[in-house]
Amino acid sequence: MGKVTTRKIGLEMDAQLYAKLSKVAERNGQSRRFLLEKALEHYLEVVVPSQNTVRPEVMKHFRRSTEKNRRLHQLLAQ
């Protein structure tokens, strides 16, 4: 396997989440970096593609518009 290019980032995160991450890493004998990379990889490869949906704020406006125009939709459907 070839050399992997890395990028250094500065990360600020919730203290309780960091504590959980640290405990899991220690318990499993893994580094926090490894766990973060695996979690991000999973998110990008599994979660993001499965969220093939409209953003929540767009759906909120859509629902509001649909409700507002419900009577018009019924008349047009006839």
DOSE-23592 format. One record per residue: residue number from 1; y, x, z of N, C-alpha, C in turn. Coordinates in Angstrom, 1 decimal. Atoms other than C-alpha are relative to their C-alpha. Layout:
<recs>
rec k: NUM&nv: Y&nu: X&nw: Z&cav: Y&cau: X&caw: Z&cv: Y&cu: X&cw: Z
...
</recs>
This chain:
<recs>
rec k: 1&nv: -1.2&nu: 0.8&nw: 0.0&cav: 0.0&cau: 0.0&caw: 0.0&cv: 1.2&cu: 0.9&cw: 0.0
rec k: 2&nv: -1.2&nu: -0.8&nw: 0.1&cav: 3.4&cau: 1.3&caw: -0.9&cv: 0.9&cu: -0.1&cw: 1.1
rec k: 3&nv: -1.0&nu: 0.0&nw: -1.1&cav: 6.3&cau: 2.0&caw: 1.4&cv: 0.8&cu: -1.3&cw: -0.1
rec k: 4&nv: -0.8&nu: 1.3&nw: -0.1&cav: 8.1&cau: -1.2&caw: 2.5&cv: 1.4&cu: 0.4&cw: 0.3
rec k: 5&nv: -1.5&nu: -0.2&nw: -0.3&cav: 11.9&cau: -1.2&caw: 2.3&cv: 0.4&cu: -1.0&cw: 1.0
rec k: 6&nv: -0.4&nu: 0.9&nw: -1.1&cav: 13.5&cau: -2.6&caw: 5.4&cv: 1.5&cu: -0.1&cw: 0.0
rec k: 7&nv: -1.5&nu: 0.2&nw: -0.3&cav: 17.0&cau: -3.9&caw: 6.3&cv: 0.2&cu: -0.2&cw: 1.5
rec k: 8&nv: -0.3&nu: 0.2&nw: -1.4&cav: 18.5&cau: -3.6&caw: 9.7&cv: 1.0&cu: -1.1&cw: 0.1
rec k: 9&nv: -0.9&nu: 1.2&nw: -0.2&cav: 20.1&cau: -6.8&caw: 11.0&cv: 0.3&cu: 0.0&cw: 1.5
rec k: 10&nv: -0.4&nu: 0.3&nw: -1.3&cav: 22.0&cau: -7.7&caw: 14.1&cv: -0.3&cu: -1.4&cw: 0.3
rec k: 11&nv: 0.5&nu: 1.4&nw: -0.3&cav: 20.5&cau: -10.8&caw: 15.7&cv: 0.4&cu: -0.4&cw: 1.4
rec k: 12&nv: -0.3&nu: 0.6&nw: -1.3&cav: 21.9&cau: -13.0&caw: 18.5&cv: -0.8&cu: -1.3&cw: 0.0
rec k: 13&nv: 0.8&nu: 1.2&nw: -0.2&cav: 19.6&cau: -15.6&caw: 19.8&cv: 0.0&cu: -0.6&cw: 1.4
rec k: 14&nv: 0.1&nu: 0.7&nw: -1.3&cav: 19.1&cau: -18.1&caw: 22.6&cv: -0.8&cu: 0.9&cw: 1.0
rec k: 15&nv: 0.7&nu: -0.9&nw: -1.0&cav: 18.1&cau: -16.1&caw: 25.8&cv: -1.4&cu: -0.5&cw: 0.4
rec k: 16&nv: 1.4&nu: 0.6&nw: -0.4&cav: 15.2&cau: -18.5&caw: 26.7&cv: -1.0&cu: 0.2&cw: -1.2
rec k: 17&nv: 0.9&nu: -0.2&nw: 1.2&cav: 13.8&cau: -18.3&caw: 23.1&cv: -0.4&cu: 1.5&cw: 0.0
rec k: 18&nv: 0.3&nu: -1.4&nw: 0.0&cav: 14.1&cau: -14.5&caw: 23.3&cv: -1.1&cu: 0.4&cw: 1.1
rec k: 19&nv: 1.0&nu: -0.2&nw: -1.1&cav: 12.2&cau: -14.5&caw: 26.6&cv: -1.4&cu: -0.5&cw: -0.4
rec k: 20&nv: 1.3&nu: 0.5&nw: 0.5&cav: 9.4&cau: -16.6&caw: 25.1&cv: -0.6&cu: 0.9&cw: -1.0
rec k: 21&nv: 0.5&nu: -1.0&nw: 1.0&cav: 9.2&cau: -14.3&caw: 22.1&cv: -0.5&cu: 1.3&cw: 0.6
rec k: 22&nv: 0.4&nu: -1.2&nw: -0.7&cav: 9.0&cau: -11.3&caw: 24.4&cv: -1.3&cu: -0.1&cw: 0.7
rec k: 23&nv: 1.3&nu: 0.2&nw: -0.7&cav: 6.2&cau: -12.8&caw: 26.5&cv: -1.1&cu: -0.1&cw: -1.0
rec k: 24&nv: 1.0&nu: 0.1&nw: 1.0&cav: 4.2&cau: -13.7&caw: 23.4&cv: -0.4&cu: 1.4&cw: -0.6
rec k: 25&nv: 0.2&nu: -1.3&nw: 0.6&cav: 4.7&cau: -10.3&caw: 21.9&cv: -0.8&cu: 0.9&cw: 1.0
rec k: 26&nv: 0.7&nu: -0.8&nw: -1.0&cav: 3.6&cau: -8.6&caw: 25.2&cv: -1.4&cu: -0.4&cw: 0.2
rec k: 27&nv: 1.4&nu: 0.6&nw: -0.2&cav: 0.6&cau: -10.9&caw: 25.7&cv: -0.9&cu: 0.4&cw: -1.2
rec k: 28&nv: 0.8&nu: -0.3&nw: 1.2&cav: -0.6&cau: -10.2&caw: 22.1&cv: 0.0&cu: 1.4&cw: -0.4
rec k: 29&nv: -0.1&nu: -1.4&nw: 0.3&cav: 0.2&cau: -6.5&caw: 22.1&cv: 0.7&cu: 0.2&cw: -1.4
rec k: 30&nv: -0.7&nu: -0.1&nw: 1.2&cav: 2.6&cau: -7.0&caw: 19.2&cv: 1.5&cu: 0.2&cw: 0.3
rec k: 31&nv: -1.4&nu: -0.2&nw: -0.2&cav: 6.2&cau: -6.1&caw: 18.7&cv: 0.8&cu: -1.3&cw: -0.3
rec k: 32&nv: -0.8&nu: 1.2&nw: 0.3&cav: 9.0&cau: -8.7&caw: 18.7&cv: 0.4&cu: 0.0&cw: -1.5
rec k: 33&nv: -0.3&nu: 0.0&nw: 1.4&cav: 9.9&cau: -7.5&caw: 15.2&cv: -1.1&cu: -0.6&cw: -0.8
rec k: 34&nv: 1.1&nu: 0.5&nw: 0.7&cav: 6.4&cau: -8.2&caw: 14.0&cv: -0.1&cu: -1.5&cw: 0.0
rec k: 35&nv: 0.1&nu: 1.4&nw: -0.1&cav: 6.4&cau: -11.7&caw: 15.4&cv: 1.2&cu: -0.7&cw: -0.7
rec k: 36&nv: -1.1&nu: 0.6&nw: 0.7&cav: 9.9&cau: -12.5&caw: 14.0&cv: -0.2&cu: 0.1&cw: -1.5
rec k: 37&nv: 0.3&nu: -0.1&nw: 1.4&cav: 8.8&cau: -11.2&caw: 10.6&cv: -1.0&cu: -1.1&cw: -0.4
rec k: 38&nv: 1.0&nu: 0.9&nw: 0.3&cav: 5.7&cau: -13.3&caw: 10.7&cv: 0.5&cu: -1.5&cw: 0.0
rec k: 39&nv: -0.6&nu: 1.3&nw: -0.2&cav: 7.6&cau: -16.4&caw: 11.9&cv: 0.9&cu: -0.3&cw: -1.2
rec k: 40&nv: -0.9&nu: 0.2&nw: 1.1&cav: 10.2&cau: -16.0&caw: 9.2&cv: -0.7&cu: -0.1&cw: -1.3
rec k: 41&nv: 0.8&nu: 0.1&nw: 1.2&cav: 7.6&cau: -15.4&caw: 6.5&cv: -0.7&cu: -1.4&cw: -0.1
rec k: 42&nv: 0.6&nu: 1.3&nw: -0.1&cav: 5.8&cau: -18.6&caw: 7.6&cv: 1.0&cu: -1.1&cw: -0.4
rec k: 43&nv: -1.0&nu: 1.0&nw: 0.2&cav: 9.0&cau: -20.6&caw: 7.6&cv: 0.4&cu: 0.0&cw: -1.5
rec k: 44&nv: -0.4&nu: -0.1&nw: 1.4&cav: 10.0&cau: -19.4&caw: 4.1&cv: -1.1&cu: -0.4&cw: -1.0
rec k: 45&nv: 1.1&nu: 0.3&nw: 0.9&cav: 6.5&cau: -19.8&caw: 2.6&cv: -0.6&cu: -1.4&cw: 0.2
rec k: 46&nv: 0.7&nu: 1.3&nw: -0.3&cav: 5.3&cau: -23.0&caw: 4.3&cv: 1.0&cu: -1.1&cw: 0.3
rec k: 47&nv: -0.9&nu: 1.0&nw: -0.5&cav: 8.1&cau: -24.9&caw: 6.0&cv: 1.0&cu: -0.4&cw: -1.1
rec k: 48&nv: -1.0&nu: 0.3&nw: 1.0&cav: 10.8&cau: -24.6&caw: 3.4&cv: -0.5&cu: -0.8&cw: -1.2
rec k: 49&nv: 0.5&nu: 0.7&nw: 1.2&cav: 8.7&cau: -25.7&caw: 0.4&cv: -0.5&cu: -1.5&cw: 0.4
rec k: 50&nv: 0.4&nu: 1.3&nw: -0.4&cav: 7.3&cau: -28.6&caw: 2.5&cv: 1.1&cu: -1.0&cw: 0.3
rec k: 51&nv: -1.2&nu: 0.8&nw: -0.3&cav: 10.8&cau: -29.9&caw: 3.2&cv: 0.7&cu: -0.3&cw: -1.3
rec k: 52&nv: -0.5&nu: 0.4&nw: 1.3&cav: 11.2&cau: -31.0&caw: -0.4&cv: 0.7&cu: -1.3&cw: 0.1
rec k: 53&nv: -0.7&nu: 1.3&nw: -0.3&cav: 13.5&cau: -33.7&caw: 0.9&cv: 1.5&cu: 0.3&cw: -0.1
rec k: 54&nv: -1.5&nu: 0.0&nw: 0.0&cav: 17.2&cau: -34.5&caw: 0.8&cv: 0.5&cu: 0.4&cw: 1.4
rec k: 55&nv: -0.6&nu: -0.4&nw: -1.3&cav: 19.4&cau: -33.0&caw: 3.5&cv: 0.4&cu: -1.3&cw: 0.8
rec k: 56&nv: -0.2&nu: 1.1&nw: -0.9&cav: 19.8&cau: -35.3&caw: 6.5&cv: 1.4&cu: -0.7&cw: -0.2
rec k: 57&nv: -1.3&nu: 0.5&nw: 0.2&cav: 23.6&cau: -35.7&caw: 6.0&cv: 0.1&cu: -0.8&cw: -1.3
rec k: 58&nv: 0.0&nu: 0.8&nw: 1.3&cav: 23.0&cau: -36.9&caw: 2.4&cv: -0.7&cu: -1.3&cw: 0.2
rec k: 59&nv: 0.8&nu: 1.3&nw: -0.2&cav: 20.4&cau: -39.4&caw: 3.5&cv: 0.8&cu: -1.0&cw: 0.9
rec k: 60&nv: -0.8&nu: 0.9&nw: -0.9&cav: 22.8&cau: -40.7&caw: 6.2&cv: 1.0&cu: -0.8&cw: -0.9
rec k: 61&nv: -0.9&nu: 0.6&nw: 0.9&cav: 25.4&cau: -41.4&caw: 3.5&cv: -0.7&cu: -1.0&cw: -0.9
rec k: 62&nv: 0.8&nu: 0.9&nw: 0.9&cav: 22.8&cau: -42.9&caw: 1.2&cv: -0.3&cu: -1.3&cw: 0.7
rec k: 63&nv: 0.3&nu: 1.2&nw: -0.8&cav: 21.6&cau: -45.3&caw: 3.9&cv: 1.2&cu: -0.9&cw: 0.3
rec k: 64&nv: -1.2&nu: 0.8&nw: -0.3&cav: 25.1&cau: -46.3&caw: 4.8&cv: 0.4&cu: -0.7&cw: -1.3
rec k: 65&nv: -0.4&nu: 0.6&nw: 1.3&cav: 25.9&cau: -47.0&caw: 1.1&cv: -1.0&cu: -1.1&cw: -0.4
rec k: 66&nv: 1.1&nu: 1.0&nw: 0.3&cav: 22.6&cau: -48.9&caw: 0.6&cv: 0.2&cu: -1.2&cw: 0.8
rec k: 67&nv: -0.2&nu: 1.2&nw: -0.9&cav: 23.3&cau: -51.1&caw: 3.6&cv: 1.2&cu: -0.7&cw: -0.3
rec k: 68&nv: -1.3&nu: 0.6&nw: 0.4&cav: 26.9&cau: -51.7&caw: 2.6&cv: -0.2&cu: -0.8&cw: -1.3
rec k: 69&nv: 0.1&nu: 0.7&nw: 1.3&cav: 25.8&cau: -52.8&caw: -0.9&cv: -1.3&cu: -0.7&cw: -0.2
rec k: 70&nv: 1.3&nu: 0.7&nw: 0.0&cav: 22.6&cau: -54.6&caw: 0.0&cv: 0.1&cu: -1.3&cw: -0.8
rec k: 71&nv: -0.1&nu: 1.3&nw: 0.7&cav: 23.8&cau: -58.0&caw: -1.3&cv: 0.2&cu: 0.3&cw: -1.5
rec k: 72&nv: -0.2&nu: -0.4&nw: 1.4&cav: 25.0&cau: -56.4&caw: -4.6&cv: -1.3&cu: 0.4&cw: -0.6
rec k: 73&nv: 1.3&nu: -0.4&nw: 0.5&cav: 21.6&cau: -54.8&caw: -5.0&cv: -0.9&cu: -1.2&cw: -0.3
rec k: 74&nv: 0.8&nu: 1.2&nw: 0.2&cav: 19.9&cau: -58.2&caw: -4.5&cv: 0.4&cu: -0.8&cw: -1.2
rec k: 75&nv: -0.5&nu: 0.8&nw: 1.1&cav: 22.1&cau: -59.9&caw: -7.0&cv: -0.4&cu: 0.7&cw: -1.3
rec k: 76&nv: 0.4&nu: -0.8&nw: 1.2&cav: 21.5&cau: -57.1&caw: -9.6&cv: -1.5&cu: -0.1&cw: -0.3
rec k: 77&nv: 1.4&nu: 0.0&nw: 0.2&cav: 17.8&cau: -57.3&caw: -9.1&cv: -0.5&cu: -1.3&cw: -0.6
rec k: 78&nv: 0.4&nu: 1.3&nw: 0.5&cav: 17.7&cau: -61.0&caw: -10.0&cv: 0.2&cu: -0.1&cw: -1.5
</recs>
